[in-house]
Amino acid sequence: MMRGMARRGIATFLFVALALGATEAKAGPWAPLPGHGYVKIWLKYFYGFSFNDGQMQSFGFGGYQEVSLSTYAEVGVLPNLGLVLHAPLLQTFHLEDPRDGSYQSHVGPGDPTFSLRWQFLAHERFVAALELGVRAPFARPGPVQDFYGTDEGNPRLGALEIGTGVWDVPLSVGAGYAWDTVYVAASVGYILRTGGYDHVLTWSAEGGATIVARLGVRGRVTAYHSLDVHFDDAAPGHLSPNGIGNGTSYIGFSIEADYQFQPNYWLGLSVEGGIPGTLARQSGGPVITLYFAHRF
């Protein structure tokens, strides 16, 4: 019982801390000028301490950690038109079997997403943009390791997946407004998933500011809601601690801080967490990210 209370306390702390965030916009609906752009590379660490099934019930399970290296880039190719790439370069998953305390590790690339962003409206400091992309199935599909709960008898909870093997087509519309040192932005999107996977409704809202010279902060809320809509025969829902698969849903918060150590270079740190009661088919826990960014 005390362990469950501690977990809820950690989750509540993350919820409160991440809701307080508010920096300079480096993505969102703004399309870079032709020949200009933005590149970011980051190292992410995730520690999972409980698993939420399809009914959002929480279960203890063996130790679970992820370490990944990813990159993001956007470049202007025409006036008001940008090319965007998000590529998980290397992902590592480390899962314990609580029946004997052994660990297995799984390593591989993630699924890259290529997109076009069209900034179709700009009025004074307000902009709006449409973004259309495709996510390619590079990662190994299928279960790679069963995982078990820590309750008596160590019941099987599901299987770790590190890739879906299906193509996704994300489409979103976003809008934002920027003052001299403050910005706000929001978006709503829809992901068409192949292979009988549920389609997904997404939305986000964020705001940021430069609070002192060269130091910025940003707060963001993001949501991912799986819908019972399919291209073809429905695929079963997956139960994987990382949420990779079919049927995952969540609402999460993040807070970021970055330091501009050169005119077009930043170092940053972000902390993320999910809102209790909104996570389905994935584990909960804190995410810590270190990143380097360059604007050109």
PEGI-V257413 format. One record per residue. RES is the residue in one small letter. SS is DSSP state (a for helix, b for strand, c for the rest). Layout:
{{RES | SS} {RES | SS}}
This chain:
{{m | c} {m | a} {r | a} {g | a} {m | a} {a | a} {r | a} {r | a} {g | a} {i | a} {a | a} {t | a} {f | a} {l | a} {f | a} {v | a} {a | a} {l | a} {a | a} {l | c} {g | c} {a | c} {t | c} {e | c} {a | c} {k | c} {a | c} {g | c} {p | c} {w | c} {a | c} {p | c} {l | c} {p | b} {g | c} {h | c} {g | b} {y | b} {v | b} {k | b} {i | b} {w | b} {l | b} {k | b} {y | b} {f | b} {y | b} {g | b} {f | c} {s | b} {f | b} {n | b} {d | c} {g | c} {q | c} {m | c} {q | c} {s | b} {f | b} {g | c} {f | b} {g | c} {g | c} {y | b} {q | b} {e | b} {v | b} {s | b} {l | b} {s | b} {t | b} {y | b} {a | b} {e | b} {v | b} {g | b} {v | b} {l | b} {p | c} {n | c} {l | b} {g | b} {l | b} {v | b} {l | b} {h | b} {a | b} {p | b} {l | b} {l | b} {q | b} {t | b} {f | b} {h | b} {l | b} {e | b} {d | b} {p | c} {r | c} {d | c} {g | c} {s | b} {y | b} {q | b} {s | b} {h | b} {v | b} {g | b} {p | c} {g | c} {d | c} {p | c} {t | b} {f | b} {s | b} {l | b} {r | b} {w | b} {q | b} {f | b} {l | b} {a | b} {h | b} {e | c} {r | c} {f | b} {v | b} {a | b} {a | b} {l | b} {e | b} {l | b} {g | b} {v | b} {r | b} {a | c} {p | c} {f | c} {a | c} {r | c} {p | c} {g | c} {p | b} {v | b} {q | b} {d | b} {f | b} {y | b} {g | b} {t | c} {d | c} {e | c} {g | c} {n | c} {p | c} {r | b} {l | b} {g | b} {a | b} {l | b} {e | b} {i | c} {g | c} {t | c} {g | c} {v | c} {w | c} {d | b} {v | b} {p | b} {l | b} {s | b} {v | b} {g | b} {a | b} {g | b} {y | b} {a | b} {w | c} {d | c} {t | c} {v | b} {y | b} {v | b} {a | b} {a | b} {s | b} {v | b} {g | b} {y | b} {i | b} {l | b} {r | b} {t | c} {g | c} {g | c} {y | c} {d | c} {h | c} {v | b} {l | b} {t | b} {w | b} {s | b} {a | b} {e | b} {g | b} {g | b} {a | b} {t | b} {i | b} {v | b} {a | c} {r | c} {l | b} {g | b} {v | b} {r | b} {g | b} {r | b} {v | b} {t | b} {a | b} {y | b} {h | b} {s | b} {l | c} {d | c} {v | c} {h | c} {f | c} {d | c} {d | c} {a | c} {a | c} {p | c} {g | c} {h | c} {l | c} {s | c} {p | c} {n | c} {g | c} {i | c} {g | c} {n | c} {g | c} {t | c} {s | b} {y | b} {i | b} {g | b} {f | b} {s | b} {i | b} {e | b} {a | b} {d | b} {y | b} {q | b} {f | b} {q | b} {p | c} {n | c} {y | b} {w | b} {l | b} {g | b} {l | b} {s | b} {v | b} {e | b} {g | b} {g | b} {i | c} {p | c} {g | c} {t | c} {l | c} {a | b} {r | c} {q | b} {s | b} {g | b} {g | c} {p | c} {v | b} {i | b} {t | b} {l | b} {y | b} {f | b} {a | b} {h | b} {r | b} {f | c}}
